[in-house]
Amino acid sequence: MISQQSRHCTVELQALPSRIGQVRRIVSAQLRYWHLDPLIDRAALGVTELLSNVHRHAEPDKMCTVEMELLLGRLTVSVHDNDPRLPVVQDAEAFATCGRGLAMVAAVSESWGVRPHGESGKIVWFTLPASSAAVPKISPYDVGQLPDTGQTYDAGRRPAARGRRSEHAPARSAVAG
């Protein structure tokens, strides 16, 4: 179901490593289709971490459903599995190779949570703001005013408020937070 007010995508899978990579590509392709390219990295990281938790911890099986919904300027990504045990954010040891997934989801998302689903399952979800993701693409050679926004742009710099010159964008980490 895809409409103007709400866009929805659902994928059912067994959370195996090869399938997790496929779902990551599906999430990326769907976000490109919805013209939400700026959300791809954070959504792919979040869904990878949630599916990795299903693969590592879920019992009695690894079957799950990934759902993406774009509604009212917010992208919600959720993973439903058949294990009623709720996940817990852990303080990972400095050299631990696991235990940081939910903390990373929390760091890259606007909000996240978990809720029981029926008698035997749960849904873990996170949200990303999508309203700022629809910023028009600007060539580094363009100079002028963004249509219908009152913001100006100059030589590939970020948009500035009307009447002020834009500054260079600050350096960014690959992981937001």
C-alpha positions in Angstrom: 0.0 0.0 0.0 1.6 3.3 -1.1 -0.3 6.5 -0.9 0.5 10.2 -0.4 -0.3 10.3 3.4 1.3 7.0 4.3 3.8 4.8 2.6 4.3 1.2 3.8 6.7 -1.7 3.0 6.8 -5.1 4.7 9.4 -7.9 4.3 9.1 -11.3 5.9 12.3 -13.3 6.4 14.3 -15.7 8.4 17.0 -13.6 10.1 20.1 -15.4 8.7 23.2 -13.4 7.8 22.7 -13.6 4.1 19.1 -12.5 4.4 20.0 -9.6 6.6 22.2 -8.2 3.7 19.3 -8.6 1.3 16.9 -6.7 3.6 19.5 -3.9 4.0 19.5 -3.6 0.2 15.7 -3.7 0.1 15.5 -0.9 2.7 18.0 1.2 0.7 16.1 0.7 -2.5 12.7 1.5 -1.0 14.1 4.7 0.6 15.5 5.7 -2.8 12.1 5.0 -4.4 10.5 7.3 -1.7 13.2 9.9 -2.4 14.5 9.6 1.1 18.2 9.0 0.3 19.5 10.9 3.3 17.9 8.3 5.6 19.5 5.3 3.9 22.6 4.9 6.1 20.8 5.3 9.4 17.9 3.1 8.4 20.2 0.4 7.1 22.3 0.4 10.2 19.3 0.3 12.5 17.6 -2.6 10.6 20.9 -4.5 10.5 21.3 -4.2 14.2 17.7 -5.3 15.0 17.9 -8.2 12.6 21.3 -9.2 14.0 19.6 -9.4 17.5 16.9 -11.7 16.1 19.6 -13.9 14.6 21.6 -14.0 17.8 18.9 -14.1 20.4 15.4 -15.0 19.2 13.8 -18.3 20.1 12.1 -20.6 19.1 12.9 -19.6 15.5 14.5 -16.8 13.5 11.4 -15.8 11.5 10.6 -12.1 11.6 8.9 -9.3 9.7 10.5 -5.9 8.9 8.1 -3.1 8.4 8.8 0.5 7.2 6.2 3.1 7.3 6.5 6.8 6.3 3.8 8.8 8.0 3.5 12.5 8.8 7.2 13.2 8.1 8.5 10.3 10.2 10.0 7.0 9.0 9.3 4.1 11.4 11.2 0.9 11.0 10.1 -2.1 13.1 11.1 -5.7 13.4 8.6 -8.3 14.7 9.8 -11.7 15.9 8.4 -14.6 17.8 10.4 -14.3 21.0 8.5 -12.7 23.9 11.7 -11.7 25.7 12.3 -8.0 25.5 15.8 -6.7 24.6 17.9 -4.7 27.1 20.5 -2.0 26.3 23.8 -3.2 27.7 27.0 -1.4 28.8 29.5 -3.3 26.6 33.0 -3.8 27.8 35.6 -1.7 25.9 36.9 -4.6 23.8 33.7 -6.6 23.5 32.7 -7.6 20.0 28.9 -7.5 20.7 26.5 -5.7 23.0 26.3 -2.3 21.4 23.5 -2.8 18.8 20.6 -1.2 20.7 22.9 1.7 21.8 23.8 2.3 18.2 20.1 2.2 17.2 19.4 4.8 19.9 22.3 6.9 18.8 21.3 7.1 15.1 17.5 7.4 15.6 15.1 10.0 16.8 13.4 7.5 19.2 13.2 3.7 19.6 11.4 1.2 21.7 10.0 -2.2 22.2 6.5 -3.6 22.9 5.1 -7.0 23.4 3.1 -8.4 20.4 0.5 -11.0 21.3 1.3 -13.9 23.5 4.6 -14.9 21.9 6.5 -12.1 20.3 7.6 -8.5 20.3 8.2 -5.5 18.1 11.4 -3.5 18.3 11.1 -0.2 16.4 13.0 3.1 15.7 12.0 6.3 14.1 13.9 8.8 11.9 12.7 12.3 11.0 11.9 12.3 7.3 10.8 15.9 6.8 14.3 17.3 6.6 15.3 14.4 4.2 13.5 16.0 1.3 15.9 18.9 1.0 16.4 19.7 -2.7 19.7 18.5 -4.2 22.0 21.4 -5.0 24.9 21.4 -7.4 28.1 22.9 -5.9 28.1 25.2 -8.8 24.6 26.7 -8.2 24.1 30.0 -6.4 20.7 31.5 -5.6 17.6 30.9 -3.6 15.9 27.6 -2.8 12.4 27.6 -4.2 9.6 28.3 -1.7 11.8 28.2 1.3 13.3 31.7 1.7 16.7 30.1 2.2 19.8 30.9 0.2 22.6 28.6 -0.9 26.1 29.3 -2.2 28.7 27.1 -3.8 27.7 23.8 -2.2 27.4 25.0 1.3 24.4 24.2 3.5 21.3 26.5 3.2 21.3 29.5 5.4 18.4 31.5 6.8 17.3 34.4 4.6 19.6 37.4 4.8 22.6 35.4 6.2 25.5 33.8 4.4 25.8 30.1 4.8 28.8 28.6 6.6 30.7 25.5 5.7 29.1 22.3 7.0 30.8 20.8 10.0 32.7 17.5 9.7 30.4 14.5 10.3 31.1 11.1 11.7 29.9 8.0 9.9 27.8 7.2 12.9 25.6 10.1 14.1 25.2 10.7 17.8 
